[in-house]
Amino acid sequence: MNDTLLLEMKHISKQFPGIKALDGVDFDLHAGEVHALLGENGAGKSTLIKILGGIYPRDGGDIVINGKPADINTVNNARDFGISVIHQELVLVPQLSVAENIFLGREPRKRNRLIDFDVMRKEAARILSELDLSIDPDKRVWRLSIAQQQMVEVAKAISFNAKIMVMDEPTSSITSKDVDALFTKIKRLKSLGIGIIYISHRMSELQEIADRVTVLRDGKYVATKTTAETTNDELIALMVGRSMTSYYTRTYNTYSEVVLKVDHMTTPVVHDISFELKKGEILGFSGLIGAGRTETILGLMGLHEVRSGKIYLEGKELSPKLSVRNHIRKGIALVPEDRKGEGIFPLRSLRFNLTLKVLRQFIKGVLNDLPEEHRITNNGIEKLSIRAANDLVPIGVLSGGNQQKVIVASWLATNPKILILDEPTKGIDVGAKGEIYEIMNELAKAGVAIIMISSELPEVINMSDRVAVMREGRIQKILDRGEISQETIMQYAVAI
């Protein structure tokens, strides 16, 4: 980091109907600095970045870039000022090559106005080389790993001569090995004098990669701290407005009744899967990306073909040809990992999303029992402490944590015997994580059997009664509570 001030955002304000998203927020960024932006979901981080990136107009405040006032109104306008935003959901075109993605919409042209593919390929190779990336510019993007696709986004930003780069949850979908590679590239960007605004809910990353951290809460600026001079506990207290002595809430139960038994299940992806799930327990599934954790659940839910083996629910065999709807009716609920793609209808209301799975409870023929619909909605909102202006707001405008709670509430309305949670706290903040853990604990106490798939080892270790460790499509070991540790899990997750 040097003394050159690339960006100043002064007293930024933004109002949406019924919500003051930003209230006089200050933020600045130096050349060659990683400045983390931290806060709970709904704190205002995304709104601030969307204003900087030209997606939202600001209602008040000033933006200064390189010492000069900047009036940013559009995405292209922001790029003209050297600002590039790499969103959590990548926006590459999978069927096109790396070079074509980097220069999409502004391809170099020959005199006859045809695309000059040779020039485009050479320029893409130069940018990739500048970032020390060994990626073939001719390779189709769909053939790249998620981590490599992220680096193509970085290369694309460099091609715009970006001096201010925003990275929104860049490590949420990549392995620890890829995280290390990403951090190496971030340090390379710093050496080129690029300032990086870094958004992440993984507190452990901040000490390693960030020079400073600015905390927002409820749309307001709280504090800016030098990373080396603060602690995770202090930052969490600033985020949530109170001290959190423990993220994890767990009351271990003594139920012995087996609710689910999977006996030698094999699908096109996983092999010889056997385990039991007891009433009131949380069974964690751990393993590296690609180990087969989600694929096991897809087989269990009838979404992948079961080629052999048997599944028993409360002692009765389930037909492998059962539809997902029938699984739901029998009391099995699944909260998917892809919250936005598979869990919600973002443009429909909170009420619609929360009650969708139990329409039969309040719709009789052509008649809608409104009091019953309101009862189900209000019960879910109250039980899971969902924060929203009202139940008619589009669920897509809620914070990630509140969206996740609506999804869980919608499944709880079905009164499940088994609740499957695939990456239940992915992309949500520390405060919301704590609330999800409390909900899981209360459900387990009430006798609901829970399967939790998670890539967060502390989450697996602290919330599970037992842990099934997977590798290469097989369960390598099921650990009892006394055996669970990070070292033991990794011993079985990694081939040695």
C-alpha positions in Angstrom: 0.0 0.0 0.0 1.2 3.5 -0.8 0.0 7.0 0.0 -1.8 7.5 -3.3 -5.5 7.9 -2.6 -7.4 6.3 -5.5 -10.9 6.6 -4.2 -12.9 8.6 -1.6 -16.6 8.0 -1.0 -17.9 10.7 1.3 -21.3 10.7 3.1 -22.9 8.4 0.6 -26.7 8.0 1.0 -29.3 5.8 -0.7 -33.0 5.4 0.0 -35.3 2.7 -1.3 -39.0 2.5 -0.6 -39.3 2.1 3.2 -35.6 1.4 3.6 -32.6 3.7 4.1 -29.9 1.5 2.6 -27.0 3.9 3.2 -26.9 6.8 5.6 -23.8 9.0 5.2 -21.3 6.2 4.6 -17.5 7.1 4.2 -15.0 4.8 2.5 -11.6 5.3 0.9 -9.0 3.2 -1.0 -5.3 3.6 -1.6 -3.2 2.3 -4.5 -1.8 -1.2 -3.9 -4.2 -1.8 -1.0 -6.7 -4.5 -0.2 -9.5 -2.8 1.8 -12.1 -5.2 3.1 -15.7 -4.2 3.4 -17.4 -6.0 6.2 -20.9 -6.2 7.6 -23.9 -8.4 8.1 -26.2 -9.1 5.2 -28.3 -6.0 4.7 -25.6 -3.7 6.2 -25.3 -1.8 2.9 -22.1 -3.3 1.4 -23.8 -4.3 -1.9 -25.6 -1.0 -2.2 -22.3 0.9 -1.8 -20.6 -1.2 -4.4 -23.5 -0.9 -6.8 -23.3 2.9 -6.5 -19.5 2.8 -7.2 -20.1 0.4 -10.1 -22.7 2.6 -11.7 -25.7 0.3 -11.1 -27.5 2.5 -8.6 -27.4 6.4 -8.6 -26.6 7.8 -5.2 -29.1 10.1 -3.4 -26.4 12.1 -1.6 -22.6 12.3 -1.0 -19.6 12.7 -3.2 -17.3 10.3 -5.1 -13.7 11.4 -5.7 -11.3 9.4 -7.9 -7.6 10.4 -8.1 -8.4 13.7 -6.4 -11.1 14.7 -8.8 -15.0 14.6 -8.4 -16.5 11.7 -10.3 -20.1 11.6 -11.5 -20.8 7.9 -12.0 -24.1 7.1 -13.7 -23.7 3.8 -15.6 -21.5 0.7 -15.6 -19.6 1.9 -18.7 -19.2 5.3 -17.0 -17.6 3.5 -14.0 -15.3 1.6 -16.2 -14.2 4.9 -17.8 -13.1 5.9 -14.3 -11.1 2.7 -13.9 -13.6 0.8 -11.8 -14.3 -2.9 -12.3 -16.6 -5.1 -10.2 -16.1 -8.9 -10.1 -19.4 -10.2 -8.9 -20.0 -13.4 -6.8 -22.0 -14.8 -9.7 -19.6 -14.9 -12.6 -20.9 -13.3 -15.9 -18.7 -15.1 -18.5 -20.1 -16.7 -21.6 -19.2 -20.4 -21.2 -19.2 -21.3 -24.9 -16.8 -18.5 -25.9 -13.0 -18.7 -25.5 -11.0 -17.0 -22.8 -9.8 -14.3 -25.2 -13.4 -13.7 -26.5 -14.7 -13.3 -23.0 -12.0 -10.8 -22.0 -12.8 -8.6 -25.0 -16.5 -9.3 -25.3 -18.3 -6.3 -26.8 -15.1 -4.4 -27.6 -13.2 -6.8 -29.9 -10.2 -5.4 -31.9 -11.2 -4.9 -35.5 -9.5 -5.1 -38.9 -9.9 -2.4 -41.5 -12.8 -4.3 -43.0 -14.5 -4.2 -39.5 -14.1 -8.0 -39.0 -12.8 -9.2 -35.7 -9.0 -9.4 -35.6 -8.7 -12.7 -33.7 -4.9 -12.7 -33.9 -4.6 -9.4 -32.2 -7.3 -10.3 -29.6 -5.5 -13.6 -28.8 -2.1 -11.9 -28.4 -3.5 -9.2 -26.2 -5.3 -11.7 -24.0 -2.1 -13.8 -23.7 -0.2 -10.6 -22.7 -2.7 -9.8 -19.9 -2.7 -13.4 -18.7 1.1 -13.4 -18.6 1.1 -10.2 -16.7 -0.9 -11.9 -14.0 1.3 -15.0 -14.1 -1.6 -17.1 -15.3 -1.0 -20.3 -17.4 -4.4 -20.2 -19.0 -4.8 -20.9 -22.8 -6.6 -17.8 -24.3 -8.2 -20.2 -26.9 -9.7 -22.5 -24.3 -13.5 -22.4 -23.9 -14.5 -21.0 -20.6 -16.8 -23.9 -19.7 -13.7 -26.1 -19.6 -12.1 -24.0 -16.9 -12.4 -24.5 -13.1 -14.4 -22.0 -11.1 -11.1 -20.6 -9.8 -9.7 -20.2 -13.3 -13.0 -18.5 -14.4 -12.5 -16.0 -11.6 -9.1 -15.2 -12.8 -10.5 -14.7 -16.3 -12.8 -12.1 -14.7 -9.7 -10.5 -13.2 -7.9 -10.5 -16.6 -11.0 -8.9 -18.1 -10.9 -6.2 -15.5 -7.2 -5.6 -16.2 -8.1 -5.2 -19.9 -10.2 -2.2 -19.0 -7.1 -0.7 -17.4 -8.9 -0.9 -14.0 -7.2 0.7 -11.1 -10.0 0.0 -8.6 -11.2 -3.6 -8.5 -14.1 -5.0 -6.4 -14.1 -8.7 -5.5 -17.4 -9.9 -4.1 -17.1 -13.2 -2.2 -14.3 -14.5 -4.5 -13.6 -17.6 -2.4 -17.2 -18.8 -1.8 -17.1 -21.6 -4.4 -13.4 -22.6 -4.6 -11.1 -25.0 -2.7 -8.5 -24.0 -0.2 -5.8 -24.7 -2.7 -7.5 -22.3 -5.2 -7.9 -19.7 -2.4 -4.1 -19.7 -1.9 -3.6 -19.3 -5.7 -6.1 -16.4 -5.7 -4.4 -14.7 -2.8 -1.1 -14.9 -4.7 -2.7 -13.2 -7.7 -4.2 -10.5 -5.4 -0.7 -9.8 -4.1 0.4 -9.5 -7.7 -2.4 -7.0 -8.4 -1.3 -5.0 -5.4 2.3 -4.8 -6.8 0.8 -3.3 -10.0 -0.7 -0.5 -7.9 -4.3 -1.7 -8.2 -6.6 -1.0 -5.2 -8.9 -3.8 -4.3 -12.2 -3.7 -2.4 -12.6 -7.1 -0.9 -16.0 -8.4 0.4 -16.1 -11.7 2.3 -17.9 -13.4 5.1 -14.9 -15.6 5.9 -13.3 -13.8 8.8 -10.2 -16.0 8.6 -9.3 -14.5 5.2 -9.1 -10.9 6.4 -6.0 -11.3 8.5 -4.2 -12.9 5.5 -5.2 -10.7 2.7 -6.6 -7.3 3.9 -4.6 -4.2 4.9 -7.6 -2.4 6.3 -11.3 -3.3 7.2 -14.3 -1.0 7.1 -17.4 -2.1 9.0 -20.9 -1.1 8.1 -24.0 -1.8 10.2 -27.6 -1.0 9.3 -26.5 1.2 6.4 -24.2 3.3 8.5 -20.4 3.6 8.7 -19.2 2.1 12.0 -15.4 2.0 11.9 -12.2 1.5 9.9 -9.5 -0.7 11.4 -6.0 -1.6 10.4 -6.1 -5.4 10.1 -2.9 -6.0 12.0 -4.2 -4.0 14.9 -7.6 -5.6 15.3 -9.1 -9.1 16.0 -11.9 -11.1 14.6 -13.8 -10.8 17.9 -13.6 -7.0 17.7 -14.7 -6.9 14.1 -17.7 -9.2 14.9 -18.7 -7.0 17.8 -18.6 -4.0 15.4 -20.6 -5.8 12.8 -23.4 -7.1 15.0 -23.4 -4.3 17.7 -22.7 -6.8 20.5 -20.1 -9.3 21.6 -20.6 -12.8 20.4 -19.0 -15.3 22.8 -19.9 -18.2 20.6 -21.2 -18.6 17.1 -22.4 -22.1 17.7 -25.4 -23.2 19.7 -25.6 -27.0 20.3 -27.5 -29.1 22.8 -26.5 -32.7 22.2 -29.5 -35.1 22.3 -29.8 -38.7 23.3 -32.3 -40.0 20.8 -31.7 -43.6 19.6 -34.5 -44.0 17.0 -33.3 -44.5 13.5 -35.3 -42.4 11.1 -33.4 -43.0 7.9 -31.2 -45.9 6.8 -29.2 -45.9 3.5 -27.9 -49.3 2.6 -25.2 -49.7 -0.1 -26.7 -47.0 -2.3 -24.9 -46.6 -5.7 -25.7 -43.9 -8.3 -23.8 -42.8 -11.4 -21.7 -40.6 -9.2 -21.4 -42.2 -5.7 -20.7 -45.8 -4.7 -21.8 -48.1 -1.9 -23.1 -45.4 0.4 -24.3 -46.7 3.8 -25.3 -44.7 6.9 -28.0 -44.2 9.5 -29.7 -41.0 10.6 -31.2 -40.8 14.1 -34.1 -38.7 15.3 -32.8 -35.4 16.8 -29.2 -35.7 15.6 -27.2 -33.6 13.2 -25.2 -35.7 10.8 -22.5 -33.7 9.1 -21.2 -34.5 5.7 -17.6 -33.4 5.0 -15.1 -33.7 2.2 -13.4 -31.8 -0.5 -15.3 -30.3 -3.5 -16.2 -33.1 -5.8 -16.2 -35.8 -3.1 -19.8 -36.6 -3.7 -21.6 -35.1 -0.7 -24.3 -33.3 -2.7 -24.6 -36.1 -5.1 -25.4 -38.5 -2.2 -28.3 -36.4 -1.3 -29.5 -36.1 -4.9 -29.6 -39.9 -5.0 -31.5 -40.0 -1.7 -34.1 -37.5 -3.0 -34.6 -39.3 -6.2 -32.9 -36.6 -8.3 -30.1 -39.0 -9.4 -30.7 -42.6 -10.6 -30.2 -45.2 -7.8 -28.6 -48.1 -9.5 -28.4 -50.4 -6.5 -28.9 -50.4 -2.8 -31.9 -49.6 -0.6 -33.3 -46.6 1.4 -35.5 -47.0 4.5 -37.6 -44.3 6.1 -38.8 -45.2 9.6 -38.2 -48.9 8.8 -40.1 -48.9 5.5 -38.3 -49.2 2.2 -38.6 -46.2 -0.2 -39.0 -46.9 -3.9 -36.0 -45.6 -5.9 -38.5 -44.3 -8.4 -40.2 -42.0 -6.0 -40.5 -38.4 -7.2 -39.2 -35.4 -5.2 -42.8 -34.5 -4.5 -43.4 -37.9 -2.9 -40.2 -37.6 -0.8 -41.5 -34.3 0.5 -44.9 -35.8 1.3 -43.1 -38.5 3.3 -41.3 -35.9 5.4 -37.9 -35.3 3.7 -37.0 -31.6 3.1 -34.0 -30.3 1.1 -32.6 -26.8 1.4 -30.3 -26.6 -1.7 -26.8 -25.1 -1.9 -27.8 -22.8 -4.8 -30.1 -20.5 -2.9 -30.8 -18.1 -5.8 -31.0 -20.6 -8.6 -32.9 -23.5 -6.9 -34.3 -22.2 -3.6 -36.3 -19.0 -4.4 -38.4 -17.2 -6.9 -36.6 -13.8 -6.5 -39.2 -11.6 -8.1 -42.1 -13.1 -6.1 -43.0 -12.1 -2.5 -41.7 -13.4 0.8 -45.2 -14.8 1.4 -45.3 -16.6 -1.9 -41.9 -18.2 -1.4 -42.6 -19.2 2.2 -46.0 -20.8 1.5 -45.3 -22.3 -1.9 -44.7 -25.9 -0.6 -47.9 -26.0 1.4 -50.5 -24.5 -1.0 -52.9 -27.4 -0.3 -53.2 -26.2 3.3 -55.0 -23.0 2.4 -56.1 -23.3 -1.3 -59.3 -25.4 -1.7 -60.4 -25.6 -5.3 -60.5 -21.9 -6.5 -60.8 -20.5 -2.9 -57.9 -19.1 -0.9 -58.2 -19.3 2.8 -56.4 -16.0 3.5 -56.4 -16.3 7.3 -54.6 -19.6 7.1 -52.1 -18.3 4.5 -51.4 -15.4 6.8 -51.0 -17.7 9.8 -48.5 -19.9 8.0 -46.5 -16.9 6.8 -46.5 -15.1 10.2 -45.6 -18.3 12.0 -42.5 -18.7 9.8 -41.5 -15.1 10.1 -41.8 -15.1 13.9 -40.2 -18.5 14.4 -37.1 -17.7 12.3 -36.9 -14.0 13.1 -37.1 -13.0 9.4 -36.5 -9.3 8.9 -38.5 -7.6 6.2 -40.6 -4.5 5.7 -43.6 -6.7 5.1 -44.4 -10.2 3.7 -45.2 -8.8 0.2 -41.7 -7.5 -0.6 -39.9 -9.5 -3.3 -37.7 -12.1 -1.6 -34.9 -11.1 -4.0 -34.4 -7.7 -2.2 -33.9 -9.4 1.2 -30.4 -10.1 2.6 -28.8 -13.5 2.0 -29.4 -14.5 5.6 -33.1 -13.6 5.5 -33.5 -15.4 2.1 -32.0 -18.5 3.7 -34.3 -18.2 6.7 -37.4 -17.9 4.4 -36.3 -21.1 2.5 -35.9 -23.0 5.8 -39.3 -21.6 7.0 -40.9 -22.8 3.8 -39.7 -26.4 4.4 -40.5 -26.3 8.1 -44.1 -25.5 7.1 -44.2 -29.0 5.6 -43.5 -30.5 9.1 -40.5 -32.6 7.9 -39.1 -35.5 9.8 -35.7 -35.1 8.0 -34.2 -31.7 7.1 -31.3 -31.7 4.6 -29.2 -28.5 4.6 -26.7 -28.2 1.8 -24.1 -25.4 2.7 -26.7 -23.8 5.0 -24.5 -20.7 5.8 -22.8 -20.1 2.5 -22.6 -16.4 1.7 -24.2 -15.2 4.8 -22.7 -13.1 7.6 -21.6 -14.1 11.1 -24.8 -12.8 12.9 -27.1 -14.7 10.5 -24.9 -17.8 10.8 -25.5 -17.7 14.6 -29.2 -17.5 14.0 -29.2 -20.4 11.6 -27.2 -22.5 14.1 -29.8 -21.7 16.8 -32.6 -22.8 14.5 -30.8 -26.0 13.7 -30.3 -26.7 17.4 -33.9 -26.1 18.3 -35.1 -28.3 15.5 -32.8 -31.1 16.6 -34.1 -30.7 20.2 -37.6 -31.1 18.9 -36.7 -34.4 17.2 -36.1 -33.3 13.6 -33.2 -35.4 12.1 -30.8 -33.1 10.2 -28.2 -33.8 7.5 -25.8 -30.9 7.1 -23.4 -30.7 4.1 -20.8 -28.1 4.7 -17.4 -27.1 3.4 -16.7 -25.1 6.6 -14.8 -27.4 8.9 -15.5 -25.3 12.1 -19.2 -25.5 11.3 -19.0 -29.3 10.8 -17.0 -29.8 14.0 -19.1 -27.7 16.2 -22.6 -28.5 15.0 -22.5 -32.2 14.2 -23.3 -35.2 16.4 -21.4 -37.4 13.9 -19.6 -36.7 10.7 -19.5 -38.7 7.5 -16.3 -38.0 5.6 -16.4 -38.5 1.8 -13.7 -38.9 -0.8 -14.0 -39.9 -4.5 -17.7 -40.7 -4.3 -17.5 -43.0 -1.2 -17.9 -42.5 2.6 -14.5 -43.2 4.0 -15.4 -43.0 7.7 -18.3 -41.9 9.9 -16.8 -40.2 13.0 -18.5 -40.2 16.4 -18.6 -37.0 18.3 -15.5 -37.9 20.4 -13.5 -38.5 17.2 -14.3 -35.3 15.4 -11.4 -33.0 14.8 -10.0 -31.0 11.9 -7.0 -33.3 11.6 -9.1 -36.5 11.6 -11.6 -35.2 9.0 -8.8 -34.1 6.7 -7.0 -37.4 7.1 -10.0 -39.2 5.6 -10.9 -36.5 3.1 -7.5 -36.4 1.4 -6.0 -39.4 -0.2 -2.6 -40.0 1.4 
